[in-house]
Amino acid sequence: MLNLESLLLRLSNAPGPPGFENAVRQIVKNELDSYVDSLETDGMGSLIALKNGPPDSPKIMLSAHMDEVGLLVRYITSDGFIKFQNLGGWLDQALIGQRWQIMTSKGIVLGITGIKTPHIMSVEERGKVLKGESLFLDVGAKNKTDAEERLGIRPGDPIAPSSEATILNKSEFILGKAWDDRAGLAVLIAVMESIKDTNLPFHVYAVATVQEEVGLRGAHTSSYAVNPDIGLNLESGVAGDYPGISQYEAQEKLNGGPAIFLHDSSMLPNLKLRDFVTETADKAGISLQFNVLSGYGQDGAEMQKAFEGTPAINLTVPTRYLHSHNSIISLEDVKLAVKLVEKCISTLDLKLIESLKNFD
């Protein structure tokens, strides 16, 4: 029996900046191995797991991305400080004063983003947001040679946030990094466990994609590798239930159940698929939320655009404080997302799949 809480903690703690998802991929591969009939990777590194249906039957693709926002070593200064390149959408103020893990050929090197002490700042400096290009990582190196030879740091080494996941004060909330999209990965794995012994009239592909945070790249190649008939993308949602954010900006709430993105900057969901998911949630007694966002971009957009087009939708686990070292999800929302996706899969049949693809 899958321990969902333990899985979430392990996934959150694993380092996996875009293009360097190996540690996360190994966890997902090990978890999915006993639930599927085959496991392979595409040329980008996305993991494609398949639970076989009858020959020549439709393909249902579940997707979630393995990568998290991170950094990349740009160069090492003569004094041994690390200048870096962002990998993904960081706010400059989220970078300051944080711990990081540099993934070198010699192992993990701990670093911290340095910042000038406020004791010597001018009034003007204290009111400014520091730009990312002015920041650096301090790894305790004596100089450039020490950073290179003793610590093994090289340009191009990936850098992940250093933040240990934990249950928040004995609540149902879990605090950790990278819920975007380790929460979606946990849902994907749990769904595949729930259907492992079910005979379905279609193939089910569970795809853990790479490089979502830098342009949905893994979803592009894996969508063409699978060529799905229906696409369900499992993502972290944008919670709007804390001070400083308005309902207009985001409508999801923690402990409100999973959500559907009705709009984001990358796609609109298939309307028939939207209605099917909504009706399935209603029949199962699952509270379902809806979110309309001005920004965002997610892997469902690539499934939607592959080949001649695929009915696709984005299902989410509400998340507070995305793209930072510490974000929060609810275990109950994760469980309900698993239940919803499992109900959707068990409800689908060949006639319904064909109707979802038909615009007549």
NORBELNOR-V191807 format. One record per helix or strand of 3 or more residues. SS is the DSSP state (A for helix, B for strand). FROM is the first residue (numbers start at 1). TO is the last residue. If there is no record, write none. Layout:
BEGIN
ss=SS from=FROM to=TO
ss=SS from=FROM to=TO
END
This chain:
BEGIN
ss=A from=4 to=13
ss=A from=22 to=32
ss=B from=38 to=41
ss=B from=47 to=51
ss=B from=59 to=65
ss=B from=70 to=76
ss=B from=82 to=87
ss=A from=92 to=95
ss=B from=99 to=104
ss=B from=107 to=113
ss=A from=118 to=120
ss=A from=123 to=126
ss=A from=132 to=134
ss=A from=144 to=149
ss=B from=158 to=161
ss=B from=173 to=176
ss=A from=179 to=194
ss=B from=203 to=209
ss=A from=212 to=214
ss=A from=217 to=226
ss=B from=230 to=239
ss=B from=259 to=264
ss=A from=271 to=284
ss=B from=289 to=292
ss=A from=300 to=305
ss=B from=311 to=320
ss=B from=327 to=330
ss=A from=331 to=347
ss=A from=350 to=357
END
